[in-house]
Amino acid sequence: MRYAPAILVGRLTRFAARLRKPGGGSAVPGLVVNRIAPGYLKRTLSGFPQGLVVVSGSSGKSTTTKMLVAILRAHGVDVFTNPSTANISQGLTSALLERADWQGRVPGDVAVLEMDEGHGALVMQGVDARVVALTNVMVDQIDRFHDSEMVAGMLGRIAARAHEAVVVNADDAYLERLAAATAPGVAVHRYGVAADVLRRSPRGLGYTETAPERLAPEAGVVVESASGASAVLRDGAASVDIGLPARGTHYAVDAAAAYATAKAVLGERFSPTTAADALSAIPAVFGRGERVRVRDQDVEFVLVQNPASYQLNVDSIEPGTEQILFAIGSDVRDPSYFWPTDASSLGRVAIVSGSKAHEAALMLAYDGVEIDRVETDLGRALDDFLAAPSPSNGVKTIVFSADAMRRTRAHLGLSGAE
């Protein structure tokens, strides 16, 4: 009964927040509970019978987490997880409140949590993880993280809480250095891409520093090939064909991360066939190559969060896509952040929108992209974009930053839980 009053207050807060803003206010209950019961989050995260698994990194953590959860559930494991929009401390607490009983207990064999790298380093103070999986270190959110050394330091503090295993991207030199500093008795599992896969990505995979050598198949899980929305993983002597939730080599890398982490968690219970089937059935994650039907139109959502994800995701858009809406919101405080990238492959954009529309339009113009219209009112831009006739080639595609994504989903009535 220790946390019963806090749970009651949190649920009343959630009810009031949703009355005021349907579909919103999801982090507010967690903020309130963290204030009145500061020990609740750490105690609950430490209470799952099969432990806590944490996924963090600059990019790919949402998709990797969803893939990992699918694999574990396909093996019969009862998993508690958090939406990718709830990867900071108050969001994590709110996600726990959704499932907690009146005493604060949350059902599940294991918790698999995506954690923001900055907040994760704070949340994990005093909390042990069974397994920590790290995706990559990229130039990311310069107003928060300043440089890649800072990001690597935060990820290192998260990894230090693992007592059983750390899973790292062997192609990321920063993560390889973190792996070398792992405490005695903590196993290191690796994943990466084959040399030919890296050669077929002329811009690289976006890591701040790519390791000079590729991972050998006998040393971990290797992306042997990736084409469109399918890939082949090499796991020792075994080859595993998988489907991907969207186009792009980076999704194949996320799949390898999830596959390697599931092996670390499940041990002898792990089945490659079960894992492959689970991976192949996963839909796109919340704006990451997600396709939806809106107002009788097929629409693809493409989220860009940092220069690396911007480049990888823009490059993955089908050549010749006729109708593109490009929206950069208030989360990008300084749009010059994206200037080192090259969006010339887009060719033409129908509408540029969002609170940073004019800055984004200038950036696209310098890349040689033709722009039909700049409309700062995102709601109006969305309505006009979707009212236009269907394209003769490809589907209508919306490229957006995180703030513009949230506003887009709310405007289109897609703002429910992931």
BELMOZI-V423738 format. One record per pair of residues at least 12 apart in sequence whose C-alpha atoms are under 7 Angstrom apart, sorted by the first residue. I is the first residue (numbers start at 1). J is the second residue. D is the distance in whole Angstrom. If there is no record, write none. Layout:
I|J|D / I|J|D
//
This chain:
1|103|5 / 2|103|7 / 3|103|6 / 3|104|6 / 4|102|5 / 4|103|5 / 4|104|7 / 6|33|6 / 6|36|7 / 6|37|6 / 7|102|6 / 7|104|7 / 10|29|5 / 10|30|7 / 10|32|6 / 10|33|6 / 11|29|7 / 13|29|5 / 14|29|5 / 23|415|6 / 23|416|6 / 26|94|7 / 27|90|5 / 27|91|5 / 27|94|6 / 29|94|6 / 30|90|4 / 30|91|6 / 30|93|5 / 30|94|4 / 31|90|5 / 34|90|7 / 41|93|6 / 42|127|6 / 44|105|7 / 46|127|6 / 46|128|7 / 48|108|7 / 48|109|6 / 48|110|5 / 48|111|7 / 49|109|5 / 49|110|6 / 50|109|5 / 50|110|5 / 51|110|5 / 51|111|7 / 51|129|7 / 51|130|6 / 52|110|6 / 52|111|5 / 52|112|6 / 52|129|5 / 52|130|5 / 52|131|7 / 53|111|6 / 53|112|5 / 53|113|6 / 53|129|6 / 53|130|6 / 53|131|5 / 53|132|6 / 54|112|6 / 54|113|5 / 54|114|6 / 54|115|7 / 54|129|7 / 54|131|6 / 54|132|5 / 54|133|6 / 55|113|6 / 55|114|5 / 55|115|6 / 55|132|6 / 55|133|5 / 55|134|6 / 56|114|6 / 56|115|5 / 56|116|6 / 56|117|6 / 56|133|6 / 56|134|5 / 56|135|6 / 57|117|6 / 57|134|5 / 57|135|5 / 57|136|5 / 57|137|6 / 57|155|7 / 58|136|6 / 58|137|5 / 58|138|6 / 58|140|7 / 59|135|7 / 59|136|7 / 60|135|6 / 60|254|6 / 61|114|6 / 61|135|7 / 62|84|5 / 62|114|6 / 63|254|7 / 63|285|6 / 64|254|5 / 64|255|6 / 64|257|7 / 64|258|5 / 65|114|6 / 67|255|7 / 67|258|6 / 67|279|6 / 67|282|7 / 68|258|5 / 68|259|7 / 68|262|6 / 69|112|7 / 70|278|6 / 71|262|7 / 71|275|5 / 71|278|5 / 71|279|7 / 72|262|7 / 74|274|7 / 74|278|6 / 77|109|7 / 78|108|5 / 78|109|5 / 78|110|7 / 79|108|5 / 79|109|6 / 79|110|5 / 79|111|6 / 79|112|7 / 80|108|6 / 80|110|6 / 80|111|5 / 80|112|6 / 81|111|6 / 81|112|5 / 81|113|5 / 82|95|6 / 82|113|6 / 82|114|7 / 83|418|6 / 84|114|7 / 87|114|6 / 87|115|5 / 87|116|5 / 88|115|6 / 88|116|6 / 88|119|5 / 88|120|7 / 89|119|6 / 89|123|6 / 117|154|6 / 117|155|6 / 118|154|6 / 120|158|7 / 121|154|6 / 121|155|7 / 121|157|6 / 121|158|5 / 124|158|6 / 124|161|7 / 127|161|7 / 128|161|5 / 128|162|6 / 128|163|7 / 129|161|6 / 129|162|5 / 129|163|6 / 130|162|5 / 130|163|5 / 130|164|5 / 130|165|7 / 131|162|5 / 131|164|6 / 131|165|5 / 131|166|6 / 132|159|6 / 132|162|6 / 132|165|7 / 132|166|5 / 132|167|6 / 133|166|6 / 133|167|4 / 133|168|6 / 133|261|7 / 134|167|6 / 134|168|5 / 134|169|7 / 135|168|7 / 135|169|6 / 136|169|6 / 136|172|6 / 136|175|7 / 136|207|6 / 137|151|7 / 137|152|7 / 137|174|7 / 137|207|6 / 137|208|6 / 138|206|7 / 138|207|5 / 138|208|5 / 138|308|7 / 139|208|6 / 139|306|7 / 139|307|7 / 140|306|5 / 141|306|7 / 152|174|7 / 156|178|6 / 163|186|6 / 164|186|5 / 164|187|6 / 165|186|5 / 165|187|4 / 165|188|6 / 165|264|7 / 166|187|6 / 166|188|5 / 166|189|6 / 167|188|6 / 167|189|5 / 167|190|6 / 167|261|6 / 168|189|6 / 168|190|5 / 168|191|7 / 169|190|6 / 169|191|5 / 169|192|6 / 170|190|6 / 170|191|6 / 170|192|5 / 170|215|6 / 171|192|6 / 171|210|6 / 171|211|5 / 171|214|7 / 172|207|6 / 172|209|6 / 172|210|5 / 172|211|5 / 173|209|6 / 173|210|5 / 173|211|4 / 174|209|7 / 189|220|7 / 189|260|7 / 190|220|5 / 190|221|7 / 190|260|7 / 191|220|5 / 191|221|5 / 191|222|6 / 191|256|6 / 191|257|6 / 191|260|7 / 192|215|6 / 192|221|7 / 192|222|5 / 192|223|6 / 192|253|7 / 193|214|7 / 193|222|5 / 193|223|4 / 193|224|6 / 194|214|6 / 194|222|6 / 194|223|6 / 194|224|5 / 195|214|6 / 197|224|7 / 197|225|6 / 197|226|7 / 205|250|7 / 206|308|5 / 217|234|6 / 217|235|6 / 217|236|5 / 218|236|4 / 220|235|6 / 221|233|7 / 221|234|6 / 221|235|5 / 221|256|6 / 221|260|6 / 222|234|5 / 222|235|7 / 222|256|7 / 223|252|7 / 223|253|7 / 223|256|7 / 226|249|6 / 226|252|7 / 228|247|5 / 228|248|6 / 229|243|6 / 229|244|5 / 229|245|7 / 229|246|5 / 229|247|5 / 229|248|7 / 230|242|6 / 230|243|4 / 230|244|5 / 231|243|6 / 231|252|6 / 233|256|7 / 240|276|7 / 241|276|7 / 242|276|5 / 242|279|6 / 242|280|5 / 243|279|7 / 243|280|4 / 244|280|6 / 245|282|6 / 245|283|5 / 245|284|5 / 246|284|6 / 246|289|5 / 247|316|6 / 248|316|6 / 259|275|7 / 286|418|7 / 287|301|5 / 287|302|6 / 287|303|6 / 288|301|7 / 288|302|5 / 288|303|6 / 289|301|5 / 289|302|5 / 297|386|7 / 298|395|6 / 298|396|7 / 299|395|6 / 299|396|5 / 299|397|6 / 300|395|7 / 300|396|6 / 300|397|5 / 300|398|6 / 301|397|6 / 301|398|5 / 301|399|6 / 302|398|6 / 302|399|5 / 302|400|6 / 303|399|6 / 303|400|5 / 303|401|6 / 303|402|7 / 304|400|6 / 304|401|5 / 305|401|6 / 305|402|7 / 307|338|5 / 307|341|6 / 311|341|6 / 311|342|7 / 314|343|7 / 315|345|7 / 321|393|6 / 321|394|5 / 321|395|7 / 322|391|6 / 322|393|6 / 322|394|7 / 323|349|7 / 323|350|6 / 323|391|6 / 323|396|5 / 323|397|6 / 324|349|5 / 324|350|6 / 324|351|7 / 324|396|6 / 324|397|5 / 324|398|6 / 325|349|6 / 325|350|6 / 325|351|5 / 325|352|6 / 325|397|6 / 325|398|5 / 325|399|6 / 326|349|7 / 326|351|6 / 326|352|5 / 326|353|6 / 326|398|6 / 326|399|5 / 326|400|6 / 327|352|6 / 327|353|5 / 327|354|5 / 327|357|7 / 327|399|6 / 327|400|5 / 327|401|7 / 327|404|6 / 328|353|7 / 328|354|5 / 328|355|7 / 328|356|5 / 328|357|6 / 328|360|7 / 328|400|6 / 328|401|5 / 328|404|6 / 329|354|5 / 329|355|5 / 329|356|6 / 329|401|6 / 329|403|5 / 329|404|5 / 330|355|6 / 330|356|7 / 330|403|6 / 331|402|7 / 331|403|6 / 335|359|7 / 335|360|7 / 339|363|7 / 342|367|6 / 343|364|7 / 343|367|6 / 344|367|5 / 344|368|6 / 344|369|6 / 346|369|7 / 347|369|5 / 347|370|6 / 348|369|5 / 348|370|4 / 348|371|6 / 349|369|7 / 349|370|6 / 349|371|5 / 349|372|6 / 350|371|6 / 350|372|5 / 350|373|6 / 351|371|7 / 351|372|6 / 351|373|5 / 351|374|6 / 351|375|7 / 351|381|7 / 352|373|6 / 352|374|5 / 352|375|6 / 353|374|6 / 353|375|5 / 353|376|5 / 353|377|7 / 353|378|6 / 353|381|7 / 354|376|5 / 354|377|6 / 354|378|5 / 354|404|6 / 355|376|6 / 357|374|7 / 357|376|6 / 358|374|7 / 379|411|6
//
